[in-house]
């Protein structure tokens, strides 16, 4: 069963590391990177906490995983670090995309 892609911040739902979401879907780092259109090193650096992902990267990875970006621990930290309701000059609707889907 896939996770919902739309909803509130997900505060009432479990937040899990990117690695867990990826492993649950049986995707390698390379597979996820290819499907999201990012470099494998980007996924690796996010998973190891060595980089803070950009909103566009969060949106693409969350879309591939079919999960709200707020449910991915590394993404939630990045979103909260940028403050609410803005995200580095982007509103949450921009992170979620025009249609409201991740």
ABEGO torsion letter per residue (X at the ends): XBBBABEBAGAABBBBBAAAAAAAAGBBAAAAAAAAGBBAAAAAAAAAGABBBBAAAAAAAAAAAGBBAAABAAAAAAAAAAEOABBGGBBAAAAAEAAGBX
